[in-house]
Amino acid sequence: MNLKELSKILGLSQTTVSRALNGYPEVKEATRKTVLAAAAAHNYSPNTRAKSLATGRSNAIGHVIPMANSHEMVNPIFGDFIAGAGEVYSRNNYEMVLSIVEDGREEDIYRALKTRGTVDGVILHGPKMNDARIALLHEIGLPFVVHGRASGIDMPYSWLDVNNRSAFRRATDFLMDLGHRRIALLNGLETMDFAHRRRRGYEDALGARGLSADPEIMRSEEMTETFGYSATCDMLALPCPPTAFLVSSIISALGVRRAIEDQGLRMGRDVSIVTHDDSLSYLTNGADVPIFTATRSSVRDAGRALSRMLIDQISDPALAPQHQLLEVELTVGRSTGPAPTTNPVAAQTA
C-alpha cells in the first residue's frame, strides 16, 4: 500500500495523511490517531526517500566526533550515551549519522550536513570554553542541542548538563569532613567546559575552609587509566603526598587504585579516592557495595533526554531553548576513609 491508497481509504488528502504520520503540530490529535490506526491496520510503512521528499526532513540525527586521540569524546563513555539516544531514535523512526572527522574540519562537516539535508539536527558533544561551534550552528540554521554547556557563550541554545561544580564541591567537602587536607585533583582537559567547572567546585570547597589549591597536586589530561596511574605515582613520590584523590572519571580512578596498590598501600585506609561515575553499563562500580565513593550520573539517561529534547525542537522550531541541569548523587563506597594520622607513604619507605 502507498500513501495515495491510504489517503483514499481515509478520505483525506495525501498532505494531511503525511503530516499526521510525521507528527506535524498543526494536525488535530483526533485526525492523527485515526491516520495512525489506519496505517497500522493496513500495514502501511512510508518509503524513507519519499517521506523525506514530502516532508523536507531526513529523519536522521547527526553526531560529529573529532578523530584526535586527545579529545575527551574519544572514550568508551560515548558508547553508553549513543545507546541511550539510540533507544529514542528507534522509537521515533530516526536514524543516526555518525561523522568521524579530523580536528579542524568540524565546521566543514556541519555546513555539509546542513547544505545536503543529511540530518534534521545534531547533538553537539564535548563543549569547550567559548565554543565557536554554537555560533556556527546558529549561523547555518541547523537545529542542535548541547551535551554540557559552554561558558562564555551568551546566545540562547538548548543544553543538558551535570552540575559539575556542585558535584566536585560536594565531593571535596566529603573528603575534608573525613579529615583530609592534601586532596589531589585528577581532572579532564580543562579546555573542556565540564573540567573547568569541576576544578572550580574543588577550589570553592578548599577556599571555604581556608585552604589554597596546590598546583603540585593538580593534573589535567585526557581521562585514561594510564593518566590516573602515572599522575598518582608522581604525587605519591612528593615529600608531602596527598592522602586523597578526587578523580574526574572512573576509568582514571582504576589507574589511581593500581598506583596505590603498587606502593603497597590500601585504598580507603591509607589513601582515599572519590571519582565521578557515569554509571557505565559495561563498567559497573561494584555490585551490592560500591568499590569507589563516587558522584554518580547516568550518561545513558543523558543520551535519552537530549535526543528527546532535539526531536522536540525539530518538530516545533518555535520551541524556546530548553535547559536541564542534573544533580548528582554521592554514593559512599570502599575507597574512602578517615585521613591517616601518619604519612603512609613515608612509613612504607622507612
N, C-alpha and C positions, 0 to 999 in steps of 0.2 A: 504493500500500500504506500502511496505517495501523499504529499501534502494536499494536492488538488483533490484527491479522492476523499481524504479525511475531512476536508473543508466542506465537500458536497454532502457528506453524511450528516455533518453538524448544522448545515445551513448557514455557515459563517464564511466570511471572506478568508482567503489564504493569509492575508496580512494579519487579521485578528487571531487566527489559529497559531501562526508563527510567533506572534508577540506573546500569546498566552503560554505557549510551550517554553518560551525563553525568559519568562519572569519579568516582562516589562511592567512597570508600576501603574501605567495608565489603564491596564486591563482589569475589569471588575473581578473581584475574587470569585464570585459565583460562576462567571464565564470561564475563568482559569480552571476551576475544579471540574467543570463539565468537559472541557477540552482534554485535560489530563486523564480523566476517566475513560473518555472515548479512545484516546491514544493507547492506553493500556489494554482496553478491551479488544482493539484491532491490531495489537502488536506493532504499532507504528513507532519506528525509530528514525528520526531525521538524518538524512545524509549530512555528514560533517561539513563537507565542502559547500553543499547547497545552503546549509544553515548559516555558514559564515558569510556567504554572498547575500543572503536575505537579511541578516541582522547587522552586518558590518562588524561582527565580532569573531574572534578566532577561538574563543572558549579555551584559552591557554594562559597560564601564568608563568612569568619568567623569573629566573634566578641567575644572576650574573656573578660568577665567582672567580676572583683573581687566581692565577696559576702559581704565584711565588710561594715557596715553602715557608717564608717568614710571615705570611699573612695569617691573622688569627682565625679566619674562616676555614683554612685548610687543616681541619682536625676532625676527629670522629664525632664530635658533638653535632656537626651539621647533619649527619645521617639521622639522628633522632628528631631533629627539627623537621626535616623533609618527611619523615614517616608520619608525624602529626599533621603536617599540612596536606600530605597526600590523601589522608582519610577524608578531609573536607573537599578536596578537589574531586575525588571519586564520587562522593555523594551529590555534588553539584554539576557533574558532567564537564569538568575542566581537566585539561591535560597540563603537564608541567614541561616547560622548556628550560633546560639547564645549559648555560653557556660558560665554558671554562676559558678564560681569556688571559693573555699576557698582561702584566702590570703596565699601565699607561694606555691601554686600549679600551678601557671600560666605556669612555664617552662614545667611541665609535660604535660599540655594540648596542648601547642604549638607543642611539639615534637610528641604527639599522632596524632594531626591533619595532620602533615606532613607525618608521617610513614604510616598512614592508607589511605592517599589520600582523606581525608574527604572534604577538601576545596582546592581551587586553589590559595587562598591568604587570607590575613587578614587585617583588619583595626585596628591599634593599637590606643587605646584611653587613655586619661589622662597621657601623658608623664611626667615623673618626671625628676628632675635634674640628669644627668649622668645615664639615664635609661638603665639598663642592658638588657632589652628585645630587644633592637635594635641589639646589638651584637649577641644575641641568634638567632634572626630570620635570620640574615646574615649567621650564622654558619650552621643552618639546611637547608638553601636554600628555605625558604618559602617566596614567594613574599608578600610584605607588603607596606602599606603607613601609615603615622602617622597623626593623628588629633592633630596638635600642633607641637611643636619642643622640643628637649631635649638638653639643654645647657650642654656643656662638652663632647659631642659626636662628634668625628671628621670624622668617616666613612660616606660615602655618603648614603643617603636614601631619598625617596620621602616624602614630607610633605605639608600640608596646614595649615596655622595658621593665626590668627588675630594679627595685630601689637599691642600687648597688652601694650608694653612700651610707644609707641607713644600715644595710646588712653588715658592712665592714666596721662601722662604728659599734654596732651591737656585738660583733664577734670579738673586737678588741677589748671592749668593756668586760666581756665574759672572761677573757684571759687575765685581765688586770684584777678582777674580783677573786681569781684564784691565786693572786699574789705575784703574777709575772710582771716584770718591768722591762726586761730585754726581749722584746717581741719583734721578730723579723717579719718583713713583708716580701713575699714572692708573688709578684703581680704579672699580669699580662702586659703586652706592649702598650705603653702609656700614650701613644698616639691614638689608641682606640679609646672611645669615649667611656666605655664601661670601666676600663682600668683606671682612667683618670678619676672617676667618681669613687672607686674603691679606695684609692690612695687618700682622697680627701676624707673619707669616713674614718680611716685608720688614724690620720693626723688629727681629726676632730676629737677622737676619743683620748688620744695621748694628751693633747693640749688641755682638755677639760680636767685632767688630773695633774697638770703642771709639768708634763713630760714633753721633751722635744723629740721629733723623729730623727733617727740617726742614719744618715745615708750609707754608713758602713754595713748596715744590716737590712738594706732595701735593694731589691733587684727587680728589673722589668725586662721580660723576654717573652718569646713565644712559649706557650704553656705546654711543654713536653715533660715526659718523665725524666729525661736526661738533664733538662734545666733544673728541675727540682733536686736531683741528686747532686749535681756539681755545685750549685749555689749553697746547698746545705753543708757540703764538705768544706767549702771555703769558709763559711761562717762559723762552723764548729771549731775551726783552727784558730780563730781570733783569740787574743788574750782574755777578752771578756765576751764569750759567745752568748748567743740568745738562748733562753730557756723555753721559748715557744716560737712557733712559726704560724703565720697567717698566710694562707695559700689561695690563689685565685682559681685553681682547678684541681679536681680530684686526681686527674692524670699526673699533674706535677706533684701532688701530695704523695703519690706512690713512690716517687723518686726521693722525696724528703724522708719517708719512712725507711727506704733502703739505706740511705746515708746514715741515719741514726743507728740502725742495727749493725751496719759495718763498723761503727765506732764502739760496738759492744754495749750500747745504751738501749734502754727500753722506752718505747713510745708510751706516753701517758704517765710514766713515772719520772724519768729523767728529763725528757723533752716532750713538750705538748705540741699538738698540731690542731688547728682549725682550718677547714678548707671550704671552698664553695663547691657544692654538688649539684650538677644539672640533672640529677635523677635519671641517669642513662640506663636504658633497658639492658644493654649488654655489659654494663659495669656497675653492679649494684653495690651500695655502701653497706655490706654485711646483710644478714638475714634478720633474725629477731633483735639483735643488739647491733647498732651501727658500729662499724670499725672506726670511722672518723667522726669527731664532732664537726658539724657542718651547717652552713647556711644553705637551705635547700629550695630549689625552684625548678619545676619540670620544663625542660626545653621542648619536649614533645607537646605539652599543653600550650606552650607559646606558639608553636607551629600551627596548631589547630586554631587558636584565637586570631592570629594575624591573617591567616588565609581567609577566615570568615570576614574579618574587617575589610580586606581588599575586595572580596566578592561583593560585599555590600556597597562599596564605593563605586565599583564598576557598574552595578545595577542602578545606582542612583548618583550620577555625577554631581548633583546639587547637595549631596550629603555633607554636613560640616565635618572637618577633621576630627577623628576620634583619637582619644588618648587612654591608655590603660597602664597603670603603674602597679606592678605586682610586688607585694611584700613577701619576704622570705620567712621560713620557719627555721629556728635554730634547734637542731637536734643534737643531743649530747651522746657521744659515743665513747669508745675506749681509748681515744687518742689524747685525751686531756686529763690533767690532774693538777694538784697544787704545785706551785713553784718550789723546786728543791731548795733546801736551806744551805746546801753547799754546791759548788760548781761540779757537776757530774763529769764533765769532760776533763777537768784538771785531775779529778780523782782517778780517772782511767789511765792517765799518763804519769801519775806519781810513782 
